[in-house]
Amino acid sequence: MKQEKENFELVKESEDEKENYIFQKDKTTKTVTFFVIGILIILIIAVILSSFFFN
């Protein structure tokens, strides 16, 4: 028995009625995305600075 290919979308527009999506294009998703990117940048800078101090 073959399984049908699933049709997932990466980003869902707010007016679409589909259920197969990963992210929804709204204010919350944008805010969380910028927050996570900011935290990752801070962590990368911390690792680089710690390599100078604990060399």
C-alpha positions in Angstrom: 0.0 0.0 0.0 1.5 3.3 -1.1 1.3 6.4 1.1 0.1 9.5 -0.7 2.6 12.4 -0.9 1.8 15.0 1.8 1.4 18.6 0.7 2.9 20.9 3.4 3.3 24.6 3.0 6.1 26.5 4.8 4.2 29.7 5.4 0.4 30.1 5.6 -1.2 33.3 4.7 -3.7 34.6 7.2 -6.7 34.3 4.9 -6.0 30.8 3.7 -8.1 27.9 5.0 -5.5 25.1 4.6 -4.3 23.0 7.6 -0.9 21.7 6.3 1.5 24.5 7.2 4.5 25.0 9.4 4.5 28.8 10.0 1.6 31.3 9.9 2.4 34.7 8.5 1.3 36.9 11.5 2.8 39.3 14.1 3.6 36.6 16.6 5.7 34.5 14.2 7.7 37.6 13.1 8.3 38.6 16.7 9.4 35.1 17.8 11.7 34.8 14.7 13.5 38.0 15.5 13.8 37.1 19.2 15.3 33.7 18.3 17.7 35.2 15.8 18.8 37.8 18.4 19.5 35.1 21.0 21.5 33.1 18.5 23.6 36.1 17.6 24.3 36.8 21.3 25.3 33.2 21.9 27.6 33.2 18.9 29.3 36.4 20.1 29.6 34.9 23.6 31.4 31.8 22.2 33.8 34.0 20.2 34.6 36.2 23.2 35.0 33.2 25.5 37.6 31.7 23.1 39.8 34.8 23.7 39.5 34.7 27.5 39.9 30.9 28.0 42.6 30.3 25.4 
